[in-house]
Amino acid sequence: MKRAFIRIATSAAVLALLVSSTGCSKLRSRDNLNKGVREYKSAKYAEAVKYFQTAIELDPDFTAARLYLATAYMSQWIPGADSDDNNKMAKAAEDNFRLVLDKDPNDKLAIASIGSIYYNQKKVDEAKKWNERLLSVDPNNKEAMYTLGVIAWGKAYPVRGEARAKLGMKPEEPGPLKDKKVREEVKGKNLAIVQEGIASLERAIKVDPNYDDALAYLNLMHRELADIAETPDDYKKEITIAEDFVQKTLDAKKKKAEEAEKKAGGGIKMEDSK
C-alpha cells in the first residue's frame, strides 16, 4: 500500500512538473512574441524573425507567432527583385502562411497574403484562385474583388492591343476593331474575361461606392467592350459608359480628399483668416 502511494505521489509530481514546464514555455513564447512585435514595429524585421521563431519553438501551436513570422518574412521581400535571397523571403513567407492554413483553412490574412505574393510575382492564375478563395471566406472583401478585376483587364488588354497594332489602328483611333474577322477572334478570347472582370469590379463598388480604383478599372473594362462591339453606335455607347466612370472616379477621389481633410481637422483657409 505504501509503495502504491509512493508511485501515485511520484506520478503526480512528474505531471505537475510537466504542467509547470509547459506553462513556463508558453509564457516565454509570448514574451518572445512581444519582443518580436516591438522589433517588427521598428522595422527591424530580421531581428523580429528570430524572436518569432523562438516563440514558435517554445509553443508550436502558437498561431499568432506563426502569422507574425510569415508577415516579417513578407515585409523583407521586394516584389520584382529577382535574387536568391529575395526569392527565399517570398518562399519563407508563403510556407509559413500555408502552415497557418493547415491549422485554420479560413484564416483571411494568410489567404490574402498568399494571393498578394502570387499577384506580385505575376502568377495571375494562382493569384486569381487565392482571391476567389478569400471571397469564399470573406464575401465583402472589396480588395479581392478589385484584384480579380485588374487580373481580368491584364489578360484582355494585351490581346486587344496586339489586334489594334496588327490592323494599324492608333490608340486614339475610334473603334470598333475595323476587321470583322479579327474583331470576332478578339471577342472570342476576351468577352467572357471582360464580363467576369466587370462583375467583380461592380461588386467592389457595391461594397464601397467611392472605391475610386475600382471605378477607374470599370472605365478601362468598358473600353475593352467598345473595341469588340458590333457597330460604331455600340462602340459609342460603351465609350459613353467608360467616360461616365472616368467622371465617377474623379468625383470619388475628390470626396475621399475632402473626407481626409475633415479627419485631419481641416486647417486655416485663406478666407477664414480674413
Stockholm file with secondary structure:
# STOCKHOLM 1.0

chainA/1-274         MKRAFIRIATSAAVLALLVSSTGCSKLRSRDNLNKGVREYKSAKYAEAVKYFQTAIELDPDFTAARLYLATAYMSQWIPGADSDDNNKMAKAAEDNFRLVLDKDPNDKLAIASIGSIYYNQKKVDEAKKWNERLLSVDPNNKEAMYTLGVIAWGKAYPVRGEARAKLGMKPEEPGPLKDKKVREEVKGKNLAIVQEGIASLERAIKVDPNYDDALAYLNLMHRELADIAETPDDYKKEITIAEDFVQKTLDAKKKKAEEAEKKAGGGIKMEDSK
#=GR chainA/1-274 SS CHHHHHHHHHHHHHHHHHHHHHHHHHHHHHHHHHHHHHHHHTTCHHHHHHHHHHHHHHCTTCHHHHHHHHHHHHHHCCTTCCCHHHHHHHHHHHHHHHHHHHHCTTCHHHHHHHHHHHHHTTCHHHHHHHHHHHHHHCTTCHHHHHHHHHHHHHHHHHHHHHHHHHTTCCTTSCCSCSCHHHHHHHHHHHHHHHHHHHHHHHHHHHHCTTCHHHHHHHHHHHHHHHHTCSSHHHHHHHHHHHHHHHHHHHHHHHHHHHHHHHHTTCCCCGGGGC
#=GC SS_cons         CHHHHHHHHHHHHHHHHHHHHHHHHHHHHHHHHHHHHHHHHTTCHHHHHHHHHHHHHHCTTCHHHHHHHHHHHHHHCCTTCCCHHHHHHHHHHHHHHHHHHHHCTTCHHHHHHHHHHHHHTTCHHHHHHHHHHHHHHCTTCHHHHHHHHHHHHHHHHHHHHHHHHHTTCCTTSCCSCSCHHHHHHHHHHHHHHHHHHHHHHHHHHHHCTTCHHHHHHHHHHHHHHHHTCSSHHHHHHHHHHHHHHHHHHHHHHHHHHHHHHHHTTCCCCGGGGC
//
